[in-house]
Every structure is written in structure tokens, then in C-alpha cells.
Amino acid sequence: TNIGSILASVNPYKPIPGLYGVDAIDLYRQHRLGELPPHIFATANECYCCLWKRHDSQCVLISGESGAGKTESTKLLLKFLSAMSQTSLGASASEKSTHVEEAILES
């Protein structure tokens, strides 16, 4: 659920098909925070928009207990930001993996 610009999420401890795929990235990049159901991509899109359109610095705090999904949430956020940056450079939004994305996610 969203609480303003805060996303509270629960680790389902199992994969949910399509929840974090390219289609979800394309959907959430076209909408502002609150227009679609709560999702980490909505939060990432808000950060991206504030960074580039408003020229505001951004910080994302990901918190939780051990096993809550902090590392996976970080990877998903970076996956979205990488896809957005590739799209802004003219690359296809449906590219599944880029050198930049791989380098970021491996870090």
C-alpha cells in the first residue's frame, strides 16, 4: 500500500509471474504515483521524474527485517531506473538487459 510517497510492501517469499517484468515497467513509466495500484516501480518512477523534471536530488530508503526483501527491492528499483535511463537515451523500452543494467545490478 502507499502512504503518500511511502510504499509499504510484504515479501511473498515466492515469485509472482509478470509482477516485475518489462510490461510492468512500461505500464508504470507512463503513470504518476497513485494512478495505478501501489508498486515499487511507481515509487521508482516518482524518483526518476523528480530527478530529471524537477532537478531535485533523490534518496530511497529501503528498510525491513532480515528476509524482508530489501536486496530484491533494491534490485527492482535499479532495474526500473536503468530501463528508464535506456529509454531516455533512445533505446527500446523492451530491451531486457543492457550493459549498464548488468553493471548496476551486479554491484
Residue pairs with C-beta under 8 A, 6 or more apart in sequence:
1 7
1 8
1 38
2 8
2 33
2 34
2 38
2 42
5 33
5 43
5 46
7 38
7 39
7 40
7 42
7 43
9 38
9 40
9 69
9 73
11 64
11 67
11 68
11 69
11 72
18 24
20 40
20 41
20 76
20 79
22 83
22 93
22 94
22 96
24 39
24 41
25 41
25 79
25 80
25 83
25 93
26 93
26 94
27 36
27 41
28 36
28 39
28 41
28 42
28 44
28 45
28 80
29 41
29 45
29 80
29 83
29 84
29 87
29 93
31 42
31 45
32 45
32 46
32 49
33 42
33 43
33 45
33 46
34 42
36 42
40 73
40 76
40 77
40 80
41 76
41 80
43 60
43 77
44 60
44 76
44 77
44 80
44 81
44 84
45 80
45 84
47 58
47 60
47 77
47 81
48 80
48 81
48 84
50 56
50 58
51 57
51 58
52 88
60 77
62 70
62 73
62 74
62 77
63 70
64 70
75 105
78 101
78 104
78 105
79 101
79 105
82 98
82 100
82 101
82 104
82 105
83 93
83 95
83 101
85 100
86 92
86 93
86 95
86 98
86 100
86 101
87 93
91 98
